[in-house]
Amino acid sequence: MDPEKKLNRYNRIYTQLSELVKRTDNKIARMATISAILYHKMDEFSWAGFYLLQNNELIVGPYQGPVACQILEKDRGVCWKGINDQKNIIVPDVRKFPGHIACDPRSRSEIVIPVRNNKKEIIGVLDIDCNKPDNFDETDASQLEKIISLIFSS
């Protein structure tokens, strides 16, 4: 997608989500809404959702797309790399990522954004897949960070 068009779409999504999340302070409901909007408004996204830390495991949370892995093997895959490195992870080609967990074999690129609560503790990740390689860049990372900040907004 053209960089300017992508940024404009993210800005529209952020505006829409800002209004929608005001309706509840329930974090799971907010995650579900974010997943749905991202999945349906970003044509390239083949899966959009959250994995949440629970008892030292990453368990699937609200998402949109094909059936997901319910639990991600500890310290393996892109989501755990995001947790362990405590930073955004952009993978241009998941087939070249050591230890990639292929919940959907059609997935070719992936971005993971750690989700932090108001205490700045990582509670999970936003995980987005695309069926074409090299789909994600720093614009996606910065805009998705901004969007997930809405989970814990007042």
MOGI-V208253 format. One record per pair of residues at least 4 apart in sequence whose ideal C-beta (glycine too) atoms are under 6 Angstrom apart, sorted by sequence separation. I is the first residue (numbers start at 1). J is the second residue. If there is no record, write none. Layout:
i:j
I:J
I:J
This chain:
i:j
1:5
17:21
37:41
38:42
76:80
80:84
81:85
116:120
117:121
136:140
140:144
1:6
24:29
54:59
63:68
72:77
75:80
130:135
39:45
91:97
94:100
116:122
117:123
51:58
52:59
72:79
82:89
60:68
81:89
114:122
115:123
21:30
39:48
51:60
52:61
115:124
38:48
60:70
115:125
50:61
78:89
114:125
115:126
50:62
59:71
20:33
35:48
49:62
78:91
94:107
112:125
113:126
35:49
49:63
57:71
58:72
112:127
48:64
94:110
92:109
111:128
47:65
31:50
46:65
91:110
110:129
17:37
58:79
90:111
109:130
77:99
107:129
126:148
76:99
77:100
89:112
108:131
13:37
77:101
108:132
109:133
39:64
88:113
106:131
108:133
109:134
111:136
109:135
35:62
109:136
13:41
35:63
36:64
51:79
35:64
72:101
111:140
31:61
32:62
82:112
31:62
113:144
78:110
82:114
113:145
79:112
115:148
69:103
78:112
118:152
68:103
117:152
66:104
83:122
93:133
92:133
92:134
82:125
79:125
90:136
79:127
88:141
53:123
53:124
52:124
51:124
50:124
51:125
50:126
51:127
48:128
47:129
45:128
46:129
46:130
46:131
44:130
44:135
30:151
27:151
21:150
7:139
6:139
10:143
14:147
17:150
